[in-house]
């Protein structure tokens, strides 16, 4: 795996062999044959070369704000969070079919 990562110049490779019982006599792959390929780096900004980015709008309390409403028989917990996942380069995501 490490040699393949070096050859492909990628940080991570995942092989999923999991199957599920799709009928009484057959098993199917958990994941399909589609692979989406793109550049992704941790700690990115809007100007770096990655293709897919997550933009977060912070609240007054940070990235998340939690609301607690207590009632006689239950308690409501609500979490406020604003983020968008954006493809910033139209040619930056490739869809491949692997068999």
mmCIF file as gemmi writes it, N, C-alpha and C atoms, coordinates in Angstrom:
data_model
loop_
_atom_site.group_PDB
_atom_site.id
_atom_site.type_symbol
_atom_site.label_atom_id
_atom_site.label_alt_id
_atom_site.label_comp_id
_atom_site.label_asym_id
_atom_site.label_entity_id
_atom_site.label_seq_id
_atom_site.pdbx_PDB_ins_code
_atom_site.Cartn_x
_atom_site.Cartn_y
_atom_site.Cartn_z
_atom_site.occupancy
_atom_site.B_iso_or_equiv
_atom_site.pdbx_formal_charge
_atom_site.auth_seq_id
_atom_site.auth_asym_id
_atom_site.pdbx_PDB_model_num
ATOM 1 N N . UNK Axp A 1 ? 0.823 -1.196 0 1 0 ? 1 A 1
ATOM 2 C CA . UNK Axp A 1 ? 0 0 0 1 0 ? 1 A 1
ATOM 3 C C . UNK Axp A 1 ? 0.867 1.26 0 1 0 ? 1 A 1
ATOM 4 N N . UNK Axp A 2 ? 1.93 1.269 0.816 1 0 ? 2 A 1
ATOM 5 C CA . UNK Axp A 2 ? 2.79 2.449 0.877 1 0 ? 2 A 1
ATOM 6 C C . UNK Axp A 2 ? 3.485 2.705 -0.453 1 0 ? 2 A 1
ATOM 7 N N . UNK Axp A 3 ? 3.9 1.649 -1.118 1 0 ? 3 A 1
ATOM 8 C CA . UNK Axp A 3 ? 4.558 1.803 -2.418 1 0 ? 3 A 1
ATOM 9 C C . UNK Axp A 3 ? 3.579 2.349 -3.461 1 0 ? 3 A 1
ATOM 10 N N . UNK Axp A 4 ? 2.346 1.875 -3.431 1 0 ? 4 A 1
ATOM 11 C CA . UNK Axp A 4 ? 1.321 2.366 -4.35 1 0 ? 4 A 1
ATOM 12 C C . UNK Axp A 4 ? 1.004 3.835 -4.07 1 0 ? 4 A 1
ATOM 13 N N . UNK Axp A 5 ? 0.931 4.213 -2.795 1 0 ? 5 A 1
ATOM 14 C CA . UNK Axp A 5 ? 0.712 5.618 -2.434 1 0 ? 5 A 1
ATOM 15 C C . UNK Axp A 5 ? 1.816 6.505 -2.993 1 0 ? 5 A 1
ATOM 16 N N . UNK Axp A 6 ? 3.055 6.063 -2.849 1 0 ? 6 A 1
ATOM 17 C CA . UNK Axp A 6 ? 4.182 6.844 -3.38 1 0 ? 6 A 1
ATOM 18 C C . UNK Axp A 6 ? 4.105 6.944 -4.897 1 0 ? 6 A 1
ATOM 19 N N . UNK Axp A 7 ? 3.792 5.835 -5.556 1 0 ? 7 A 1
ATOM 20 C CA . UNK Axp A 7 ? 3.725 5.834 -7.021 1 0 ? 7 A 1
ATOM 21 C C . UNK Axp A 7 ? 2.614 6.748 -7.531 1 0 ? 7 A 1
ATOM 22 N N . UNK Axp A 8 ? 1.462 6.738 -6.871 1 0 ? 8 A 1
ATOM 23 C CA . UNK Axp A 8 ? 0.338 7.574 -7.282 1 0 ? 8 A 1
ATOM 24 C C . UNK Axp A 8 ? 0.413 8.986 -6.714 1 0 ? 8 A 1
ATOM 25 N N . UNK Axp A 9 ? 1.37 9.213 -5.793 1 0 ? 9 A 1
ATOM 26 C CA . UNK Axp A 9 ? 1.56 10.508 -5.121 1 0 ? 9 A 1
ATOM 27 C C . UNK Axp A 9 ? 0.291 10.93 -4.383 1 0 ? 9 A 1
ATOM 28 N N . UNK Axp A 10 ? -0.244 10.011 -3.581 1 0 ? 10 A 1
ATOM 29 C CA . UNK Axp A 10 ? -1.438 10.295 -2.779 1 0 ? 10 A 1
ATOM 30 C C . UNK Axp A 10 ? -1.12 10.028 -1.317 1 0 ? 10 A 1
ATOM 31 N N . UNK Axp A 11 ? -1.912 10.636 -0.428 1 0 ? 11 A 1
ATOM 32 C CA . UNK Axp A 11 ? -1.712 10.462 1.007 1 0 ? 11 A 1
ATOM 33 C C . UNK Axp A 11 ? -2.384 9.215 1.552 1 0 ? 11 A 1
ATOM 34 N N . UNK Axp A 12 ? -3.475 8.799 0.887 1 0 ? 12 A 1
ATOM 35 C CA . UNK Axp A 12 ? -4.24 7.685 1.463 1 0 ? 12 A 1
ATOM 36 C C . UNK Axp A 12 ? -4.91 6.872 0.363 1 0 ? 12 A 1
ATOM 37 N N . UNK Axp A 13 ? -4.93 5.575 0.547 1 0 ? 13 A 1
ATOM 38 C CA . UNK Axp A 13 ? -5.638 4.654 -0.337 1 0 ? 13 A 1
ATOM 39 C C . UNK Axp A 13 ? -6.518 3.784 0.542 1 0 ? 13 A 1
ATOM 40 N N . UNK Axp A 14 ? -7.748 3.579 0.121 1 0 ? 14 A 1
ATOM 41 C CA . UNK Axp A 14 ? -8.663 2.714 0.879 1 0 ? 14 A 1
ATOM 42 C C . UNK Axp A 14 ? -9.178 1.612 -0.034 1 0 ? 14 A 1
ATOM 43 N N . UNK Axp A 15 ? -9.114 0.39 0.435 1 0 ? 15 A 1
ATOM 44 C CA . UNK Axp A 15 ? -9.665 -0.748 -0.286 1 0 ? 15 A 1
ATOM 45 C C . UNK Axp A 15 ? -10.826 -1.275 0.542 1 0 ? 15 A 1
ATOM 46 N N . UNK Axp A 16 ? -11.999 -1.302 -0.058 1 0 ? 16 A 1
ATOM 47 C CA . UNK Axp A 16 ? -13.201 -1.757 0.654 1 0 ? 16 A 1
ATOM 48 C C . UNK Axp A 16 ? -13.67 -3.049 0 1 0 ? 16 A 1
ATOM 49 N N . UNK Axp A 17 ? -13.603 -4.132 0.76 1 0 ? 17 A 1
ATOM 50 C CA . UNK Axp A 17 ? -14.033 -5.436 0.249 1 0 ? 17 A 1
ATOM 51 C C . UNK Axp A 17 ? -15.345 -5.879 0.885 1 0 ? 17 A 1
ATOM 52 N N . UNK Axp A 18 ? -15.953 -5.025 1.667 1 0 ? 18 A 1
ATOM 53 C CA . UNK Axp A 18 ? -17.163 -5.397 2.408 1 0 ? 18 A 1
ATOM 54 C C . UNK Axp A 18 ? -18.315 -5.714 1.455 1 0 ? 18 A 1
ATOM 55 N N . UNK Axp A 19 ? -19.106 -6.692 1.829 1 0 ? 19 A 1
ATOM 56 C CA . UNK Axp A 19 ? -20.286 -7.114 1.072 1 0 ? 19 A 1
ATOM 57 C C . UNK Axp A 19 ? -21.47 -7.186 2.019 1 0 ? 19 A 1
ATOM 58 N N . UNK Axp A 20 ? -22.683 -7.145 1.463 1 0 ? 20 A 1
ATOM 59 C CA . UNK Axp A 20 ? -23.891 -7.357 2.26 1 0 ? 20 A 1
ATOM 60 C C . UNK Axp A 20 ? -24.792 -8.338 1.55 1 0 ? 20 A 1
ATOM 61 N N . UNK Axp A 21 ? -25.668 -8.986 2.306 1 0 ? 21 A 1
ATOM 62 C CA . UNK Axp A 21 ? -26.581 -9.988 1.768 1 0 ? 21 A 1
ATOM 63 C C . UNK Axp A 21 ? -27.724 -9.263 1.069 1 0 ? 21 A 1
ATOM 64 N N . UNK Axp A 22 ? -27.679 -9.154 -0.268 1 0 ? 22 A 1
ATOM 65 C CA . UNK Axp A 22 ? -28.688 -8.407 -1.021 1 0 ? 22 A 1
ATOM 66 C C . UNK Axp A 22 ? -29.9 -9.258 -1.387 1 0 ? 22 A 1
ATOM 67 N N . UNK Axp A 23 ? -29.741 -10.553 -1.374 1 0 ? 23 A 1
ATOM 68 C CA . UNK Axp A 23 ? -30.872 -11.473 -1.579 1 0 ? 23 A 1
ATOM 69 C C . UNK Axp A 23 ? -30.53 -12.777 -0.884 1 0 ? 23 A 1
ATOM 70 N N . UNK Axp A 24 ? -31.429 -13.738 -0.965 1 0 ? 24 A 1
ATOM 71 C CA . UNK Axp A 24 ? -31.192 -15.005 -0.274 1 0 ? 24 A 1
ATOM 72 C C . UNK Axp A 24 ? -29.961 -15.731 -0.798 1 0 ? 24 A 1
ATOM 73 N N . UNK Axp A 25 ? -29.612 -15.499 -2.068 1 0 ? 25 A 1
ATOM 74 C CA . UNK Axp A 25 ? -28.496 -16.242 -2.652 1 0 ? 25 A 1
ATOM 75 C C . UNK Axp A 25 ? -27.357 -15.358 -3.179 1 0 ? 25 A 1
ATOM 76 N N . UNK Axp A 26 ? -27.421 -14.058 -2.931 1 0 ? 26 A 1
ATOM 77 C CA . UNK Axp A 26 ? -26.388 -13.181 -3.494 1 0 ? 26 A 1
ATOM 78 C C . UNK Axp A 26 ? -25.889 -12.157 -2.484 1 0 ? 26 A 1
ATOM 79 N N . UNK Axp A 27 ? -24.633 -11.776 -2.681 1 0 ? 27 A 1
ATOM 80 C CA . UNK Axp A 27 ? -24.043 -10.7 -1.894 1 0 ? 27 A 1
ATOM 81 C C . UNK Axp A 27 ? -23.623 -9.594 -2.851 1 0 ? 27 A 1
ATOM 82 N N . UNK Axp A 28 ? -23.763 -8.347 -2.406 1 0 ? 28 A 1
ATOM 83 C CA . UNK Axp A 28 ? -23.405 -7.198 -3.227 1 0 ? 28 A 1
ATOM 84 C C . UNK Axp A 28 ? -22.358 -6.363 -2.509 1 0 ? 28 A 1
ATOM 85 N N . UNK Axp A 29 ? -21.608 -5.575 -3.285 1 0 ? 29 A 1
ATOM 86 C CA . UNK Axp A 29 ? -20.596 -4.691 -2.709 1 0 ? 29 A 1
ATOM 87 C C . UNK Axp A 29 ? -21.276 -3.576 -1.916 1 0 ? 29 A 1
ATOM 88 N N . UNK Axp A 30 ? -20.676 -3.205 -0.799 1 0 ? 30 A 1
ATOM 89 C CA . UNK Axp A 30 ? -21.186 -2.09 0.001 1 0 ? 30 A 1
ATOM 90 C C . UNK Axp A 30 ? -21.01 -0.789 -0.774 1 0 ? 30 A 1
ATOM 91 N N . UNK Axp A 31 ? -19.869 -0.619 -1.405 1 0 ? 31 A 1
ATOM 92 C CA . UNK Axp A 31 ? -19.615 0.553 -2.236 1 0 ? 31 A 1
ATOM 93 C C . UNK Axp A 31 ? -19.711 0.164 -3.703 1 0 ? 31 A 1
ATOM 94 N N . UNK Axp A 32 ? -20.142 1.094 -4.53 1 0 ? 32 A 1
ATOM 95 C CA . UNK Axp A 32 ? -20.259 0.835 -5.955 1 0 ? 32 A 1
ATOM 96 C C . UNK Axp A 32 ? -18.927 0.936 -6.668 1 0 ? 32 A 1
ATOM 97 N N . UNK Axp A 33 ? -18.975 1.044 -7.985 1 0 ? 33 A 1
ATOM 98 C CA . UNK Axp A 33 ? -17.77 1.105 -8.803 1 0 ? 33 A 1
ATOM 99 C C . UNK Axp A 33 ? -17.336 2.518 -9.144 1 0 ? 33 A 1
ATOM 100 N N . UNK Axp A 34 ? -18.004 3.529 -8.579 1 0 ? 34 A 1
ATOM 101 C CA . UNK Axp A 34 ? -17.638 4.91 -8.874 1 0 ? 34 A 1
ATOM 102 C C . UNK Axp A 34 ? -16.583 5.422 -7.901 1 0 ? 34 A 1
ATOM 103 N N . UNK Axp A 35 ? -15.622 6.152 -8.432 1 0 ? 35 A 1
ATOM 104 C CA . UNK Axp A 35 ? -14.582 6.788 -7.632 1 0 ? 35 A 1
ATOM 105 C C . UNK Axp A 35 ? -14.544 8.253 -8.026 1 0 ? 35 A 1
ATOM 106 N N . UNK Axp A 36 ? -14.539 9.137 -7.036 1 0 ? 36 A 1
ATOM 107 C CA . UNK Axp A 36 ? -14.394 10.565 -7.284 1 0 ? 36 A 1
ATOM 108 C C . UNK Axp A 36 ? -12.999 10.963 -6.865 1 0 ? 36 A 1
ATOM 109 N N . UNK Axp A 37 ? -12.269 11.57 -7.77 1 0 ? 37 A 1
ATOM 110 C CA . UNK Axp A 37 ? -10.876 11.919 -7.534 1 0 ? 37 A 1
ATOM 111 C C . UNK Axp A 37 ? -10.738 13.442 -7.499 1 0 ? 37 A 1
ATOM 112 N N . UNK Axp A 38 ? -10.064 13.943 -6.452 1 0 ? 38 A 1
ATOM 113 C CA . UNK Axp A 38 ? -9.855 15.381 -6.331 1 0 ? 38 A 1
ATOM 114 C C . UNK Axp A 38 ? -8.696 15.641 -5.383 1 0 ? 38 A 1
ATOM 115 N N . UNK Axp A 39 ? -8.18 16.862 -5.422 1 0 ? 39 A 1
ATOM 116 C CA . UNK Axp A 39 ? -7.104 17.27 -4.519 1 0 ? 39 A 1
ATOM 117 C C . UNK Axp A 39 ? -7.733 17.796 -3.241 1 0 ? 39 A 1
ATOM 118 N N . UNK Axp A 40 ? -7.262 17.332 -2.095 1 0 ? 40 A 1
ATOM 119 C CA . UNK Axp A 40 ? -7.758 17.805 -0.805 1 0 ? 40 A 1
ATOM 120 C C . UNK Axp A 40 ? -6.587 17.906 0.167 1 0 ? 40 A 1
ATOM 121 N N . UNK Axp A 41 ? -6.511 19.025 0.858 1 0 ? 41 A 1
ATOM 122 C CA . UNK Axp A 41 ? -5.448 19.26 1.837 1 0 ? 41 A 1
ATOM 123 C C . UNK Axp A 41 ? -6.061 19.771 3.132 1 0 ? 41 A 1
ATOM 124 N N . UNK Axp A 42 ? -5.479 19.436 4.282 1 0 ? 42 A 1
ATOM 125 C CA . UNK Axp A 42 ? -5.997 19.984 5.543 1 0 ? 42 A 1
ATOM 126 C C . UNK Axp A 42 ? -5.601 21.451 5.698 1 0 ? 42 A 1
ATOM 127 N N . UNK Axp A 43 ? -6.421 22.236 6.396 1 0 ? 43 A 1
ATOM 128 C CA . UNK Axp A 43 ? -6.109 23.63 6.699 1 0 ? 43 A 1
ATOM 129 C C . UNK Axp A 43 ? -6.023 24.518 5.475 1 0 ? 43 A 1
ATOM 130 N N . UNK Axp A 44 ? -6.945 24.354 4.536 1 0 ? 44 A 1
ATOM 131 C CA . UNK Axp A 44 ? -6.88 25.087 3.286 1 0 ? 44 A 1
ATOM 132 C C . UNK Axp A 44 ? -7.488 26.481 3.393 1 0 ? 44 A 1
ATOM 133 N N . UNK Axp A 45 ? -7.148 27.318 2.437 1 0 ? 45 A 1
ATOM 134 C CA . UNK Axp A 45 ? -7.761 28.636 2.29 1 0 ? 45 A 1
ATOM 135 C C . UNK Axp A 45 ? -8.418 28.696 0.915 1 0 ? 45 A 1
ATOM 136 N N . UNK Axp A 46 ? -9.118 29.775 0.633 1 0 ? 46 A 1
ATOM 137 C CA . UNK Axp A 46 ? -9.827 29.871 -0.641 1 0 ? 46 A 1
ATOM 138 C C . UNK Axp A 46 ? -8.887 29.979 -1.833 1 0 ? 46 A 1
ATOM 139 N N . UNK Axp A 47 ? -7.618 30.289 -1.617 1 0 ? 47 A 1
ATOM 140 C CA . UNK Axp A 47 ? -6.679 30.497 -2.711 1 0 ? 47 A 1
ATOM 141 C C . UNK Axp A 47 ? -5.746 29.318 -2.987 1 0 ? 47 A 1
ATOM 142 N N . UNK Axp A 48 ? -5.832 28.224 -2.247 1 0 ? 48 A 1
ATOM 143 C CA . UNK Axp A 48 ? -4.925 27.107 -2.501 1 0 ? 48 A 1
ATOM 144 C C . UNK Axp A 48 ? -5.458 26.223 -3.637 1 0 ? 48 A 1
ATOM 145 N N . UNK Axp A 49 ? -4.674 25.254 -4.113 1 0 ? 49 A 1
ATOM 146 C CA . UNK Axp A 49 ? -5.048 24.501 -5.309 1 0 ? 49 A 1
ATOM 147 C C . UNK Axp A 49 ? -6.037 23.357 -5.096 1 0 ? 49 A 1
ATOM 148 N N . UNK Axp A 50 ? -6.607 23.198 -3.942 1 0 ? 50 A 1
ATOM 149 C CA . UNK Axp A 50 ? -7.54 22.1 -3.74 1 0 ? 50 A 1
ATOM 150 C C . UNK Axp A 50 ? -8.811 22.322 -4.545 1 0 ? 50 A 1
ATOM 151 N N . UNK Axp A 51 ? -9.521 21.227 -4.825 1 0 ? 51 A 1
ATOM 152 C CA . UNK Axp A 51 ? -10.707 21.276 -5.673 1 0 ? 51 A 1
ATOM 153 C C . UNK Axp A 51 ? -12.009 21.375 -4.895 1 0 ? 51 A 1
ATOM 154 N N . UNK Axp A 52 ? -12.036 20.814 -3.693 1 0 ? 52 A 1
ATOM 155 C CA . UNK Axp A 52 ? -13.249 20.8 -2.876 1 0 ? 52 A 1
ATOM 156 C C . UNK Axp A 52 ? -12.913 21.438 -1.541 1 0 ? 52 A 1
ATOM 157 N N . UNK Axp A 53 ? -13.699 22.434 -1.14 1 0 ? 53 A 1
ATOM 158 C CA . UNK Axp A 53 ? -13.425 23.144 0.113 1 0 ? 53 A 1
ATOM 159 C C . UNK Axp A 53 ? -14.69 23.233 0.95 1 0 ? 53 A 1
ATOM 160 N N . UNK Axp A 54 ? -14.499 23.311 2.249 1 0 ? 54 A 1
ATOM 161 C CA . UNK Axp A 54 ? -15.614 23.51 3.178 1 0 ? 54 A 1
ATOM 162 C C . UNK Axp A 54 ? -15.427 24.87 3.831 1 0 ? 54 A 1
ATOM 163 N N . UNK Axp A 55 ? -16.393 25.754 3.625 1 0 ? 55 A 1
ATOM 164 C CA . UNK Axp A 55 ? -16.346 27.089 4.211 1 0 ? 55 A 1
ATOM 165 C C . UNK Axp A 55 ? -17.286 27.126 5.414 1 0 ? 55 A 1
ATOM 166 N N . UNK Axp A 56 ? -16.802 27.641 6.534 1 0 ? 56 A 1
ATOM 167 C CA . UNK Axp A 56 ? -17.569 27.678 7.779 1 0 ? 56 A 1
ATOM 168 C C . UNK Axp A 56 ? -17.751 29.13 8.203 1 0 ? 56 A 1
ATOM 169 N N . UNK Axp A 57 ? -18.994 29.497 8.542 1 0 ? 57 A 1
ATOM 170 C CA . UNK Axp A 57 ? -19.274 30.815 9.105 1 0 ? 57 A 1
ATOM 171 C C . UNK Axp A 57 ? -19.409 30.646 10.609 1 0 ? 57 A 1
ATOM 172 N N . UNK Axp A 58 ? -18.501 31.224 11.398 1 0 ? 58 A 1
ATOM 173 C CA . UNK Axp A 58 ? -18.56 31.024 12.842 1 0 ? 58 A 1
ATOM 174 C C . UNK Axp A 58 ? -19.715 31.803 13.482 1 0 ? 58 A 1
ATOM 175 N N . UNK Axp A 59 ? -20.188 31.284 14.615 1 0 ? 59 A 1
ATOM 176 C CA . UNK Axp A 59 ? -21.191 31.975 15.424 1 0 ? 59 A 1
ATOM 177 C C . UNK Axp A 59 ? -20.455 32.797 16.477 1 0 ? 59 A 1
ATOM 178 N N . UNK Axp A 60 ? -21.201 33.478 17.336 1 0 ? 60 A 1
ATOM 179 C CA . UNK Axp A 60 ? -20.571 34.242 18.424 1 0 ? 60 A 1
ATOM 180 C C . UNK Axp A 60 ? -19.826 33.331 19.396 1 0 ? 60 A 1
ATOM 181 N N . UNK Axp A 61 ? -20.23 32.048 19.438 1 0 ? 61 A 1
ATOM 182 C CA . UNK Axp A 61 ? -19.627 31.089 20.372 1 0 ? 61 A 1
ATOM 183 C C . UNK Axp A 61 ? -18.562 30.224 19.727 1 0 ? 61 A 1
ATOM 184 N N . UNK Axp A 62 ? -18.192 30.485 18.481 1 0 ? 62 A 1
ATOM 185 C CA . UNK Axp A 62 ? -17.221 29.644 17.778 1 0 ? 62 A 1
ATOM 186 C C . UNK Axp A 62 ? -17.877 28.995 16.576 1 0 ? 62 A 1
ATOM 187 N N . UNK Axp A 63 ? -17.435 27.786 16.224 1 0 ? 63 A 1
ATOM 188 C CA . UNK Axp A 63 ? -17.975 27.104 15.046 1 0 ? 63 A 1
ATOM 189 C C . UNK Axp A 63 ? -19.375 26.548 15.282 1 0 ? 63 A 1
ATOM 190 N N . UNK Axp A 64 ? -19.719 26.275 16.546 1 0 ? 64 A 1
ATOM 191 C CA . UNK Axp A 64 ? -21.024 25.71 16.892 1 0 ? 64 A 1
ATOM 192 C C . UNK Axp A 64 ? -21.651 26.519 18.008 1 0 ? 64 A 1
ATOM 193 N N . UNK Axp A 65 ? -22.966 26.57 18.015 1 0 ? 65 A 1
ATOM 194 C CA . UNK Axp A 65 ? -23.704 27.147 19.136 1 0 ? 65 A 1
ATOM 195 C C . UNK Axp A 65 ? -24.763 26.121 19.533 1 0 ? 65 A 1
ATOM 196 N N . UNK Axp A 66 ? -24.848 25.838 20.835 1 0 ? 66 A 1
ATOM 197 C CA . UNK Axp A 66 ? -25.788 24.825 21.33 1 0 ? 66 A 1
ATOM 198 C C . UNK Axp A 66 ? -26.874 25.51 22.147 1 0 ? 66 A 1
ATOM 199 N N . UNK Axp A 67 ? -28.125 25.156 21.846 1 0 ? 67 A 1
ATOM 200 C CA . UNK Axp A 67 ? -29.276 25.67 22.59 1 0 ? 67 A 1
ATOM 201 C C . UNK Axp A 67 ? -29.887 24.525 23.378 1 0 ? 67 A 1
ATOM 202 N N . UNK Axp A 68 ? -30.196 24.766 24.649 1 0 ? 68 A 1
ATOM 203 C CA . UNK Axp A 68 ? -30.82 23.758 25.507 1 0 ? 68 A 1
ATOM 204 C C . UNK Axp A 68 ? -32.154 24.306 26.007 1 0 ? 68 A 1
ATOM 205 N N . UNK Axp A 69 ? -33.231 23.583 25.716 1 0 ? 69 A 1
ATOM 206 C CA . UNK Axp A 69 ? -34.57 23.951 26.201 1 0 ? 69 A 1
ATOM 207 C C . UNK Axp A 69 ? -35.094 22.799 27.046 1 0 ? 69 A 1
ATOM 208 N N . UNK Axp A 70 ? -35.206 23.026 28.331 1 0 ? 70 A 1
ATOM 209 C CA . UNK Axp A 70 ? -35.686 21.984 29.229 1 0 ? 70 A 1
ATOM 210 C C . UNK Axp A 70 ? -37.194 22.09 29.407 1 0 ? 70 A 1
ATOM 211 N N . UNK Axp A 71 ? -37.865 20.939 29.291 1 0 ? 71 A 1
ATOM 212 C CA . UNK Axp A 71 ? -39.307 20.828 29.485 1 0 ? 71 A 1
ATOM 213 C C . UNK Axp A 71 ? -39.561 19.831 30.606 1 0 ? 71 A 1
ATOM 214 N N . UNK Axp A 72 ? -40.806 19.669 31.001 1 0 ? 72 A 1
ATOM 215 C CA . UNK Axp A 72 ? -41.13 18.785 32.124 1 0 ? 72 A 1
ATOM 216 C C . UNK Axp A 72 ? -40.73 17.334 31.844 1 0 ? 72 A 1
ATOM 217 N N . UNK Axp A 73 ? -40.974 16.832 30.612 1 0 ? 73 A 1
ATOM 218 C CA . UNK Axp A 73 ? -40.718 15.421 30.317 1 0 ? 73 A 1
ATOM 219 C C . UNK Axp A 73 ? -39.569 15.181 29.334 1 0 ? 73 A 1
ATOM 220 N N . UNK Axp A 74 ? -39.016 16.229 28.787 1 0 ? 74 A 1
ATOM 221 C CA . UNK Axp A 74 ? -37.931 16.052 27.819 1 0 ? 74 A 1
ATOM 222 C C . UNK Axp A 74 ? -37.096 17.327 27.739 1 0 ? 74 A 1
ATOM 223 N N . UNK Axp A 75 ? -35.954 17.198 27.101 1 0 ? 75 A 1
ATOM 224 C CA . UNK Axp A 75 ? -35.072 18.337 26.876 1 0 ? 75 A 1
ATOM 225 C C . UNK Axp A 75 ? -34.741 18.421 25.388 1 0 ? 75 A 1
ATOM 226 N N . UNK Axp A 76 ? -34.918 19.595 24.799 1 0 ? 76 A 1
ATOM 227 C CA . UNK Axp A 76 ? -34.556 19.827 23.399 1 0 ? 76 A 1
ATOM 228 C C . UNK Axp A 76 ? -33.134 20.356 23.331 1 0 ? 76 A 1
ATOM 229 N N . UNK Axp A 77 ? -32.306 19.719 22.5 1 0 ? 77 A 1
ATOM 230 C CA . UNK Axp A 77 ? -30.958 20.205 22.225 1 0 ? 77 A 1
ATOM 231 C C . UNK Axp A 77 ? -30.902 20.569 20.747 1 0 ? 77 A 1
ATOM 232 N N . UNK Axp A 78 ? -30.492 21.785 20.443 1 0 ? 78 A 1
ATOM 233 C CA . UNK Axp A 78 ? -30.343 22.234 19.061 1 0 ? 78 A 1
ATOM 234 C C . UNK Axp A 78 ? -28.924 22.727 18.863 1 0 ? 78 A 1
ATOM 235 N N . UNK Axp A 79 ? -28.36 22.404 17.706 1 0 ? 79 A 1
ATOM 236 C CA . UNK Axp A 79 ? -27.004 22.823 17.386 1 0 ? 79 A 1
ATOM 237 C C . UNK Axp A 79 ? -27.058 23.708 16.146 1 0 ? 79 A 1
ATOM 238 N N . UNK Axp A 80 ? -26.462 24.891 16.249 1 0 ? 80 A 1
ATOM 239 C CA . UNK Axp A 80 ? -26.396 25.83 15.136 1 0 ? 80 A 1
ATOM 240 C C . UNK Axp A 80 ? -25.007 25.759 14.514 1 0 ? 80 A 1
ATOM 241 N N . UNK Axp A 81 ? -24.975 25.559 13.204 1 0 ? 81 A 1
ATOM 242 C CA . UNK Axp A 81 ? -23.696 25.458 12.495 1 0 ? 81 A 1
ATOM 243 C C . UNK Axp A 81 ? -23.934 25.813 11.037 1 0 ? 81 A 1
ATOM 244 N N . UNK Axp A 82 ? -23.105 26.649 10.48 1 0 ? 82 A 1
ATOM 245 C CA . UNK Axp A 82 ? -23.238 27.072 9.087 1 0 ? 82 A 1
ATOM 246 C C . UNK Axp A 82 ? -21.984 26.687 8.318 1 0 ? 82 A 1
ATOM 247 N N . UNK Axp A 83 ? -22.151 25.847 7.302 1 0 ? 83 A 1
ATOM 248 C CA . UNK Axp A 83 ? -21.013 25.502 6.45 1 0 ? 83 A 1
ATOM 249 C C . UNK Axp A 83 ? -21.501 25.121 5.067 1 0 ? 83 A 1
ATOM 250 N N . UNK Axp A 84 ? -20.624 25.289 4.099 1 0 ? 84 A 1
ATOM 251 C CA . UNK Axp A 84 ? -20.892 24.91 2.712 1 0 ? 84 A 1
ATOM 252 C C . UNK Axp A 84 ? -19.702 24.148 2.174 1 0 ? 84 A 1
ATOM 253 N N . UNK Axp A 85 ? -19.976 23.05 1.463 1 0 ? 85 A 1
ATOM 254 C CA . UNK Axp A 85 ? -18.94 22.334 0.754 1 0 ? 85 A 1
ATOM 255 C C . UNK Axp A 85 ? -19.051 22.773 -0.7 1 0 ? 85 A 1
ATOM 256 N N . UNK Axp A 86 ? -17.958 23.328 -1.238 1 0 ? 86 A 1
ATOM 257 C CA . UNK Axp A 86 ? -17.976 23.948 -2.556 1 0 ? 86 A 1
ATOM 258 C C . UNK Axp A 86 ? -16.887 23.331 -3.431 1 0 ? 86 A 1
ATOM 259 N N . UNK Axp A 87 ? -17.245 23.012 -4.671 1 0 ? 87 A 1
ATOM 260 C CA . UNK Axp A 87 ? -16.25 22.606 -5.665 1 0 ? 87 A 1
ATOM 261 C C . UNK Axp A 87 ? -15.743 23.895 -6.307 1 0 ? 87 A 1
ATOM 262 N N . UNK Axp A 88 ? -14.485 24.229 -6.056 1 0 ? 88 A 1
ATOM 263 C CA . UNK Axp A 88 ? -13.945 25.519 -6.491 1 0 ? 88 A 1
ATOM 264 C C . UNK Axp A 88 ? -13.289 25.473 -7.864 1 0 ? 88 A 1
ATOM 265 N N . UNK Axp A 89 ? -13.081 24.293 -8.403 1 0 ? 89 A 1
ATOM 266 C CA . UNK Axp A 89 ? -12.502 24.168 -9.748 1 0 ? 89 A 1
ATOM 267 C C . UNK Axp A 89 ? -13.39 23.209 -10.546 1 0 ? 89 A 1
ATOM 268 N N . UNK Axp A 90 ? -13.973 23.679 -11.636 1 0 ? 90 A 1
ATOM 269 C CA . UNK Axp A 90 ? -14.915 22.856 -12.395 1 0 ? 90 A 1
ATOM 270 C C . UNK Axp A 90 ? -14.27 21.593 -12.947 1 0 ? 90 A 1
ATOM 271 N N . UNK Axp A 91 ? -12.995 21.65 -13.268 1 0 ? 91 A 1
ATOM 272 C CA . UNK Axp A 91 ? -12.308 20.447 -13.761 1 0 ? 91 A 1
ATOM 273 C C . UNK Axp A 91 ? -11.545 19.743 -12.642 1 0 ? 91 A 1
ATOM 274 N N . UNK Axp A 92 ? -11.758 20.144 -11.403 1 0 ? 92 A 1
ATOM 275 C CA . UNK Axp A 92 ? -11.009 19.601 -10.285 1 0 ? 92 A 1
ATOM 276 C C . UNK Axp A 92 ? -11.524 18.293 -9.725 1 0 ? 92 A 1
ATOM 277 N N . UNK Axp A 93 ? -12.708 17.844 -10.132 1 0 ? 93 A 1
ATOM 278 C CA . UNK Axp A 93 ? -13.257 16.579 -9.646 1 0 ? 93 A 1
ATOM 279 C C . UNK Axp A 93 ? -13.459 15.668 -10.846 1 0 ? 93 A 1
ATOM 280 N N . UNK Axp A 94 ? -12.855 14.49 -10.786 1 0 ? 94 A 1
ATOM 281 C CA . UNK Axp A 94 ? -13.026 13.518 -11.864 1 0 ? 94 A 1
ATOM 282 C C . UNK Axp A 94 ? -13.823 12.341 -11.348 1 0 ? 94 A 1
ATOM 283 N N . UNK Axp A 95 ? -14.729 11.855 -12.165 1 0 ? 95 A 1
ATOM 284 C CA . UNK Axp A 95 ? -15.563 10.699 -11.829 1 0 ? 95 A 1
ATOM 285 C C . UNK Axp A 95 ? -15.088 9.517 -12.656 1 0 ? 95 A 1
ATOM 286 N N . UNK Axp A 96 ? -14.661 8.469 -11.971 1 0 ? 96 A 1
ATOM 287 C CA . UNK Axp A 96 ? -14.122 7.287 -12.636 1 0 ? 96 A 1
ATOM 288 C C . UNK Axp A 96 ? -14.968 6.063 -12.316 1 0 ? 96 A 1
ATOM 289 N N . UNK Axp A 97 ? -15.118 5.162 -13.251 1 0 ? 97 A 1
ATOM 290 C CA . UNK Axp A 97 ? -15.801 3.887 -13.017 1 0 ? 97 A 1
ATOM 291 C C . UNK Axp A 97 ? -14.735 2.802 -12.97 1 0 ? 97 A 1
ATOM 292 N N . UNK Axp A 98 ? -14.676 2.099 -11.866 1 0 ? 98 A 1
ATOM 293 C CA . UNK Axp A 98 ? -13.668 1.07 -11.642 1 0 ? 98 A 1
ATOM 294 C C . UNK Axp A 98 ? -14.356 -0.293 -11.607 1 0 ? 98 A 1
ATOM 295 N N . UNK Axp A 99 ? -13.8 -1.261 -12.28 1 0 ? 99 A 1
ATOM 296 C CA . UNK Axp A 99 ? -14.39 -2.604 -12.225 1 0 ? 99 A 1
ATOM 297 C C . UNK Axp A 99 ? -13.339 -3.646 -11.928 1 0 ? 99 A 1
